[in-house]
Amino acid sequence: MTNERYQNKKDEAKKYYFSIGEVYCPTLRREVAFSRDGWNDILRKGRKHRTIPDQLRRFNLLRHAVSVLKSLNPRKQFFSVMDK
């Protein structure tokens, strides 16, 4: 992947990430903020930058973050564990 294509993917992901703002998560019973700290976690692990393939995977998974957070249901998770 060229540096220009990577930068385009990164810019798109960043724009989307910061457009989310906050999402209510029923499991946590609170808002989850998509902040600068979270964006840095996508790009870095501690002080080291993540590999480009790892960053790209995280960029692609961002589109699922809101639906996952909204669909988490504590009762459903509890009973699915108890049924096993």
The first five atom37 places (N, CA, C, CB, O) and aatype in JSON, in Angstrom:
{
  "aatype": [12, 16, 2, 6, 1, 18, 5, 2, 11, 11, 3, 6, 0, 11, 11, 18, 18, 13, 15, 9, 7, 6, 19, 18, 4, 14, 16, 10, 1, 1, 6, 19, 0, 13, 15, 1, 3, 7, 17, 2, 3, 9, 10, 1, 11, 7, 1, 11, 8, 1, 16, 9, 14, 3, 5, 10, 1, 1, 13, 2, 10, 10, 1, 8, 0, 19, 15, 19, 10, 11, 15, 10, 2, 14, 1, 11, 5, 13, 13, 15, 19, 12, 3, 11],
  "atom_mask": [
    [1, 1, 1, 1, 1],
    [1, 1, 1, 1, 1],
    [1, 1, 1, 1, 1],
    [1, 1, 1, 1, 1],
    [1, 1, 1, 1, 1],
    [1, 1, 1, 1, 1],
    [1, 1, 1, 1, 1],
    [1, 1, 1, 1, 1],
    [1, 1, 1, 1, 1],
    [1, 1, 1, 1, 1],
    [1, 1, 1, 1, 1],
    [1, 1, 1, 1, 1],
    [1, 1, 1, 1, 1],
    [1, 1, 1, 1, 1],
    [1, 1, 1, 1, 1],
    [1, 1, 1, 1, 1],
    [1, 1, 1, 1, 1],
    [1, 1, 1, 1, 1],
    [1, 1, 1, 1, 1],
    [1, 1, 1, 1, 1],
    [1, 1, 1, 0, 1],
    [1, 1, 1, 1, 1],
    [1, 1, 1, 1, 1],
    [1, 1, 1, 1, 1],
    [1, 1, 1, 1, 1],
    [1, 1, 1, 1, 1],
    [1, 1, 1, 1, 1],
    [1, 1, 1, 1, 1],
    [1, 1, 1, 1, 1],
    [1, 1, 1, 1, 1],
    [1, 1, 1, 1, 1],
    [1, 1, 1, 1, 1],
    [1, 1, 1, 1, 1],
    [1, 1, 1, 1, 1],
    [1, 1, 1, 1, 1],
    [1, 1, 1, 1, 1],
    [1, 1, 1, 1, 1],
    [1, 1, 1, 0, 1],
    [1, 1, 1, 1, 1],
    [1, 1, 1, 1, 1],
    [1, 1, 1, 1, 1],
    [1, 1, 1, 1, 1],
    [1, 1, 1, 1, 1],
    [1, 1, 1, 1, 1],
    [1, 1, 1, 1, 1],
    [1, 1, 1, 0, 1],
    [1, 1, 1, 1, 1],
    [1, 1, 1, 1, 1],
    [1, 1, 1, 1, 1],
    [1, 1, 1, 1, 1],
    [1, 1, 1, 1, 1],
    [1, 1, 1, 1, 1],
    [1, 1, 1, 1, 1],
    [1, 1, 1, 1, 1],
    [1, 1, 1, 1, 1],
    [1, 1, 1, 1, 1],
    [1, 1, 1, 1, 1],
    [1, 1, 1, 1, 1],
    [1, 1, 1, 1, 1],
    [1, 1, 1, 1, 1],
    [1, 1, 1, 1, 1],
    [1, 1, 1, 1, 1],
    [1, 1, 1, 1, 1],
    [1, 1, 1, 1, 1],
    [1, 1, 1, 1, 1],
    [1, 1, 1, 1, 1],
    [1, 1, 1, 1, 1],
    [1, 1, 1, 1, 1],
    [1, 1, 1, 1, 1],
    [1, 1, 1, 1, 1],
    [1, 1, 1, 1, 1],
    [1, 1, 1, 1, 1],
    [1, 1, 1, 1, 1],
    [1, 1, 1, 1, 1],
    [1, 1, 1, 1, 1],
    [1, 1, 1, 1, 1],
    [1, 1, 1, 1, 1],
    [1, 1, 1, 1, 1],
    [1, 1, 1, 1, 1],
    [1, 1, 1, 1, 1],
    [1, 1, 1, 1, 1],
    [1, 1, 1, 1, 1],
    [1, 1, 1, 1, 1],
    [1, 1, 1, 1, 1]
  ],
  "atom_positions": [
    [[0.85, -1.17, 0.0], [0.0, 0.0, 0.0], [0.89, 1.23, 0.0], [-0.97, 0.0, 1.22], [1.88, 1.31, 0.73]],
    [[0.52, 2.17, -0.83], [1.31, 3.4, -0.91], [1.03, 4.27, 0.31], [1.0, 4.16, -2.21], [-0.01, 4.15, 0.96]],
    [[1.95, 5.14, 0.58], [1.81, 6.07, 1.7], [0.59, 6.96, 1.5], [3.08, 6.93, 1.86], [-0.1, 7.3, 2.46]],
    [[0.33, 7.34, 0.25], [-0.81, 8.21, -0.04], [-2.14, 7.48, 0.24], [-0.77, 8.69, -1.52], [-3.06, 8.06, 0.81]],
    [[-2.24, 6.22, -0.16], [-3.47, 5.45, 0.11], [-3.67, 5.24, 1.61], [-3.42, 4.08, -0.6], [-4.78, 5.36, 2.12]],
    [[-2.58, 4.94, 2.31], [-2.66, 4.8, 3.77], [-3.15, 6.09, 4.4], [-1.29, 4.39, 4.36], [-4.03, 6.08, 5.26]],
    [[-2.58, 7.2, 3.98], [-2.96, 8.5, 4.55], [-4.43, 8.81, 4.28], [-2.07, 9.63, 3.97], [-5.12, 9.36, 5.14]],
    [[-4.92, 8.46, 3.08], [-6.33, 8.67, 2.76], [-7.23, 7.84, 3.67], [-6.6, 8.31, 1.3], [-8.24, 8.34, 4.18]],
    [[-6.87, 6.58, 3.88], [-7.65, 5.7, 4.78], [-7.64, 6.26, 6.2], [-7.08, 4.25, 4.77], [-8.67, 6.28, 6.88]],
    [[-6.49, 6.72, 6.62], [-6.35, 7.27, 7.97], [-7.21, 8.53, 8.12], [-4.87, 7.6, 8.27], [-7.89, 8.7, 9.13]],
    [[-7.16, 9.4, 7.13], [-7.95, 10.64, 7.18], [-9.45, 10.34, 7.21], [-7.62, 11.53, 5.97], [-10.19, 10.97, 7.96]],
    [[-9.9, 9.38, 6.4], [-11.32, 8.99, 6.39], [-11.74, 8.43, 7.74], [-11.58, 7.95, 5.28], [-12.79, 8.78, 8.27]],
    [[-10.9, 7.56, 8.29], [-11.21, 6.94, 9.58], [-11.26, 7.99, 10.68], [-10.18, 5.85, 9.93], [-12.13, 7.95, 11.55]],
    [[-10.33, 8.92, 10.65], [-10.28, 9.97, 11.67], [-11.52, 10.85, 11.59], [-9.01, 10.83, 11.5], [-12.11, 11.19, 12.62]],
    [[-11.91, 11.22, 10.39], [-13.1, 12.06, 10.21], [-14.33, 11.32, 10.75], [-13.3, 12.41, 8.7], [-15.15, 11.91, 11.46]],
    [[-14.46, 10.03, 10.41], [-15.6, 9.25, 10.9], [-15.56, 9.12, 12.42], [-15.6, 7.85, 10.24], [-16.57, 9.33, 13.1]],
    [[-14.39, 8.78, 12.96], [-14.22, 8.57, 14.4], [-14.69, 9.79, 15.19], [-12.76, 8.27, 14.73], [-15.45, 9.66, 16.15]],
    [[-14.23, 10.96, 14.8], [-14.58, 12.17, 15.55], [-16.0, 12.65, 15.27], [-13.59, 13.29, 15.22], [-16.54, 13.47, 16.03]],
    [[-16.62, 12.16, 14.2], [-18.01, 12.51, 13.94], [-18.96, 11.74, 14.85], [-18.36, 12.23, 12.47], [-20.12, 12.14, 15.02]],
    [[-18.49, 10.65, 15.44], [-19.34, 9.82, 16.31], [-19.71, 10.57, 17.58], [-18.63, 8.5, 16.66], [-20.87, 10.57, 17.99]],
    [[-18.74, 11.19, 18.21], [-19.01, 11.92, 19.46], [-19.17, 10.97, 20.63], [0.0, 0.0, 0.0], [-18.19, 10.41, 21.13]],
    [[-20.43, 10.77, 21.08], [-20.71, 9.87, 22.19], [-21.83, 8.91, 21.81], [-21.11, 10.67, 23.46], [-22.71, 9.24, 21.01]],
    [[-21.77, 7.71, 22.39], [-22.77, 6.68, 22.14], [-23.16, 6.08, 23.48], [-22.25, 5.58, 21.16], [-22.3, 5.76, 24.3]],
    [[-24.47, 5.94, 23.71], [-24.92, 5.31, 24.96], [-24.76, 3.8, 24.85], [-26.4, 5.69, 25.27], [-25.18, 3.19, 23.86]],
    [[-24.15, 3.2, 25.86], [-23.97, 1.75, 25.92], [-24.81, 1.2, 27.07], [-22.45, 1.37, 26.11], [-24.55, 1.52, 28.23]],
    [[-25.84, 0.37, 26.77], [-26.71, -0.16, 27.83], [-25.96, -1.02, 28.86], [-27.81, -0.99, 27.2], [-26.33, -1.02, 30.04]],
    [[-24.95, -1.73, 28.44], [-24.2, -2.57, 29.37], [-23.46, -1.73, 30.4], [-23.21, -3.45, 28.62], [-23.46, -2.06, 31.59]],
    [[-22.85, -0.66, 29.96], [-22.11, 0.22, 30.87], [-23.02, 1.22, 31.56], [-21.02, 0.97, 30.1], [-22.64, 1.84, 32.56]],
    [[-24.23, 1.38, 31.02], [-25.2, 2.34, 31.52], [-24.64, 3.76, 31.54], [-25.65, 1.96, 32.92], [-24.86, 4.52, 32.48]],
    [[-23.92, 4.09, 30.48], [-23.37, 5.44, 30.35], [-22.96, 5.69, 28.91], [-22.17, 5.64, 31.3], [-22.93, 4.79, 28.07]],
    [[-22.64, 6.93, 28.65], [-22.15, 7.33, 27.34], [-20.69, 6.92, 27.19], [-22.31, 8.87, 27.14], [-19.91, 6.99, 28.13]],
    [[-20.34, 6.47, 25.99], [-18.95, 6.17, 25.66], [-18.5, 7.27, 24.69], [-18.79, 4.72, 25.02], [-19.09, 7.45, 23.63]],
    [[-17.45, 7.99, 25.07], [-16.95, 9.1, 24.27], [-15.86, 8.63, 23.32], [-16.42, 10.22, 25.18], [-14.97, 7.87, 23.7]],
    [[-15.94, 9.09, 22.09], [-14.89, 8.83, 21.11], [-14.0, 10.06, 21.1], [-15.49, 8.53, 19.66], [-14.27, 11.05, 20.42]],
    [[-12.93, 9.98, 21.87], [-12.07, 11.14, 22.15], [-10.69, 10.98, 21.52], [-11.94, 11.35, 23.66], [-10.37, 9.98, 20.89]],
    [[-9.88, 12.0, 21.73], [-8.49, 11.99, 21.25], [-7.73, 10.79, 21.84], [-7.78, 13.31, 21.63], [-6.92, 10.18, 21.14]],
    [[-7.98, 10.45, 23.09], [-7.3, 9.31, 23.71], [-7.62, 8.01, 22.97], [-7.69, 9.19, 25.2], [-6.74, 7.19, 22.73]],
    [[-8.87, 7.84, 22.63], [-9.27, 6.64, 21.9], [-8.64, 6.57, 20.52], [0.0, 0.0, 0.0], [-8.22, 5.51, 20.06]],
    [[-8.59, 7.73, 19.85], [-7.97, 7.77, 18.53], [-6.49, 7.4, 18.64], [-8.13, 9.17, 17.88], [-5.96, 6.66, 17.81]],
    [[-5.83, 7.91, 19.67], [-4.42, 7.56, 19.87], [-4.25, 6.07, 20.13], [-3.83, 8.37, 21.02], [-3.23, 5.49, 19.74]],
    [[-5.22, 5.44, 20.8], [-5.15, 3.99, 21.04], [-5.26, 3.21, 19.73], [-6.27, 3.56, 22.0], [-4.7, 2.11, 19.61]],
    [[-5.96, 3.75, 18.76], [-6.06, 3.09, 17.46], [-4.71, 3.13, 16.74], [-7.15, 3.76, 16.58], [-4.32, 2.17, 16.08]],
    [[-4.01, 4.24, 16.88], [-2.74, 4.42, 16.18], [-1.54, 3.86, 16.93], [-2.52, 5.88, 15.92], [-0.55, 3.46, 16.32]],
    [[-1.62, 3.84, 18.25], [-0.45, 3.47, 19.06], [-0.79, 2.4, 20.08], [0.11, 4.69, 19.77], [-1.94, 2.22, 20.47]],
    [[0.24, 1.72, 20.5], [0.16, 0.8, 21.64], [1.22, 1.29, 22.6], [0.38, -0.74, 21.21], [2.42, 1.08, 22.4]],
    [[0.76, 1.95, 23.65], [1.71, 2.62, 24.54], [2.32, 3.79, 23.79], [0.0, 0.0, 0.0], [1.61, 4.65, 23.27]],
    [[3.63, 3.82, 23.74], [4.31, 4.91, 23.03], [4.71, 4.53, 21.61], [5.55, 5.34, 23.8], [5.15, 5.37, 20.83]],
    [[4.56, 3.24, 21.28], [4.98, 2.77, 19.96], [3.81, 2.78, 18.99], [5.57, 1.36, 20.06], [2.68, 2.44, 19.36]],
    [[4.08, 3.17, 17.76], [3.05, 3.12, 16.72], [2.73, 1.68, 16.38], [3.51, 3.89, 15.45], [3.62, 0.83, 16.33]],
    [[1.45, 1.4, 16.15], [1.04, 0.08, 15.7], [1.49, -0.08, 14.24], [-0.52, -0.12, 15.84], [1.74, 0.91, 13.55]],
    [[1.58, -1.32, 13.8], [1.95, -1.55, 12.41], [0.85, -1.03, 11.49], [2.2, -3.07, 12.14], [-0.3, -0.89, 11.92]],
    [[1.18, -0.73, 10.27], [0.19, -0.23, 9.32], [-0.94, -1.24, 9.1], [0.86, 0.11, 7.98], [-2.1, -0.84, 9.1]],
    [[-0.64, -2.54, 8.92], [-1.76, -3.49, 8.78], [-2.68, -3.5, 10.01], [-1.21, -4.9, 8.55], [-3.89, -3.63, 9.87]],
    [[-2.13, -3.36, 11.2], [-2.94, -3.32, 12.42], [-3.81, -2.06, 12.44], [-2.03, -3.37, 13.69], [-4.99, -2.12, 12.79]],
    [[-3.23, -0.93, 12.06], [-4.0, 0.31, 12.0], [-5.12, 0.2, 10.97], [-3.09, 1.5, 11.67], [-6.25, 0.61, 11.24]],
    [[-4.82, -0.35, 9.81], [-5.84, -0.49, 8.77], [-6.98, -1.39, 9.23], [-5.23, -1.05, 7.49], [-8.15, -1.1, 8.95]],
    [[-6.67, -2.46, 9.92], [-7.7, -3.34, 10.46], [-8.6, -2.57, 11.43], [-7.06, -4.57, 11.17], [-9.82, -2.7, 11.4]],
    [[-8.0, -1.77, 12.27], [-8.76, -0.97, 13.23], [-9.6, 0.09, 12.53], [-7.83, -0.31, 14.24], [-10.73, 0.37, 12.94]],
    [[-9.07, 0.7, 11.47], [-9.85, 1.67, 10.71], [-11.09, 1.0, 10.14], [-9.0, 2.29, 9.56], [-12.18, 1.56, 10.21]],
    [[-10.93, -0.2, 9.59], [-12.06, -0.92, 8.99], [-13.09, -1.35, 10.03], [-11.56, -2.13, 8.24], [-14.28, -1.39, 9.72]],
    [[-12.65, -1.66, 11.23], [-13.58, -2.11, 12.27], [-14.35, -0.96, 12.91], [-12.82, -2.87, 13.34], [-15.36, -1.19, 13.58]],
    [[-13.89, 0.26, 12.72], [-14.56, 1.42, 13.32], [-16.03, 1.5, 12.92], [-13.85, 2.71, 12.89], [-16.87, 1.9, 13.73]],
    [[-16.34, 1.11, 11.7], [-17.73, 1.23, 11.22], [-18.69, 0.38, 12.02], [-17.81, 0.85, 9.76], [-19.9, 0.6, 11.98]],
    [[-18.17, -0.61, 12.75], [-19.01, -1.49, 13.56], [-19.12, -1.04, 15.03], [-18.48, -2.9, 13.5], [-19.95, -1.56, 15.77]],
    [[-18.29, -0.11, 15.44], [-18.19, 0.26, 16.85], [-19.51, 0.75, 17.44], [-17.15, 1.34, 17.02], [-19.9, 0.32, 18.52]],
    [[-20.2, 1.63, 16.73], [-21.44, 2.21, 17.26], [-22.51, 1.13, 17.42], [-21.96, 3.32, 16.34], [-23.16, 1.06, 18.46]],
    [[-22.7, 0.3, 16.4], [-23.74, -0.73, 16.49], [-23.42, -1.75, 17.59], [-23.91, -1.45, 15.15], [-24.33, -2.24, 18.25]],
    [[-22.16, -2.07, 17.77], [-21.78, -3.01, 18.83], [-22.07, -2.4, 20.2], [-20.28, -3.39, 18.72], [-22.66, -3.06, 21.06]],
    [[-21.67, -1.16, 20.4], [-21.91, -0.52, 21.7], [-23.4, -0.4, 22.01], [-21.27, 0.87, 21.72], [-23.82, -0.62, 23.14]],
    [[-24.2, -0.05, 21.0], [-25.63, 0.11, 21.22], [-26.34, -1.2, 21.43], [-26.24, 0.83, 20.07], [-27.37, -1.25, 22.11]],
    [[-25.82, -2.27, 20.87], [-26.52, -3.56, 20.94], [-26.12, -4.4, 22.15], [-26.27, -4.34, 19.68], [-26.72, -5.45, 22.39]],
    [[-25.13, -3.99, 22.89], [-24.73, -4.75, 24.06], [-25.85, -4.72, 25.09], [-23.41, -4.2, 24.67], [-26.29, -3.65, 25.52]],
    [[-26.3, -5.89, 25.48], [-27.41, -6.0, 26.41], [-26.94, -6.86, 27.59], [-28.67, -6.62, 25.73], [-26.67, -8.05, 27.4]],
    [[-26.84, -6.29, 28.78], [-26.3, -7.04, 29.92], [-27.1, -8.29, 30.26], [-26.24, -6.15, 31.13], [-26.51, -9.32, 30.59]],
    [[-28.41, -8.24, 30.18], [-29.22, -9.42, 30.5], [-28.98, -10.53, 29.49], [-30.7, -9.06, 30.54], [-28.84, -11.7, 29.86]],
    [[-28.95, -10.17, 28.24], [-28.73, -11.15, 27.19], [-27.37, -11.83, 27.37], [-28.83, -10.49, 25.81], [-27.26, -13.05, 27.23]],
    [[-26.35, -11.06, 27.67], [-25.03, -11.62, 27.86], [-25.0, -12.53, 29.08], [-23.99, -10.52, 28.0], [-24.38, -13.59, 29.05]],
    [[-25.66, -12.13, 30.15], [-25.67, -12.91, 31.38], [-26.35, -14.27, 31.11], [-26.41, -12.13, 32.51], [-25.81, -15.31, 31.49]],
    [[-27.5, -14.25, 30.49], [-28.21, -15.5, 30.25], [-27.52, -16.39, 29.24], [-29.61, -15.22, 29.8], [-27.59, -17.61, 29.35]],
    [[-26.85, -15.8, 28.25], [-26.14, -16.64, 27.29], [-24.98, -17.36, 27.96], [-25.63, -15.81, 26.12], [-24.66, -18.49, 27.57]],
    [[-24.36, -16.75, 28.93], [-23.29, -17.39, 29.68], [-23.86, -18.48, 30.58], [-22.51, -16.36, 30.51], [-23.27, -19.55, 30.71]],
    [[-24.99, -18.22, 31.2], [-25.61, -19.19, 32.11], [-26.12, -20.42, 31.37], [-26.76, -18.54, 32.88], [-26.17, -21.51, 31.94]],
    [[-26.52, -20.26, 30.1], [-27.05, -21.37, 29.32], [-25.96, -22.34, 28.88], [-27.77, -20.84, 28.1], [-26.26, -23.48, 28.52]],
    [[-24.72, -21.93, 28.92], [-23.63, -22.79, 28.42], [-23.23, -23.83, 29.43], [-22.42, -21.96, 28.06], [-22.33, -24.62, 29.17]]
  ]
}
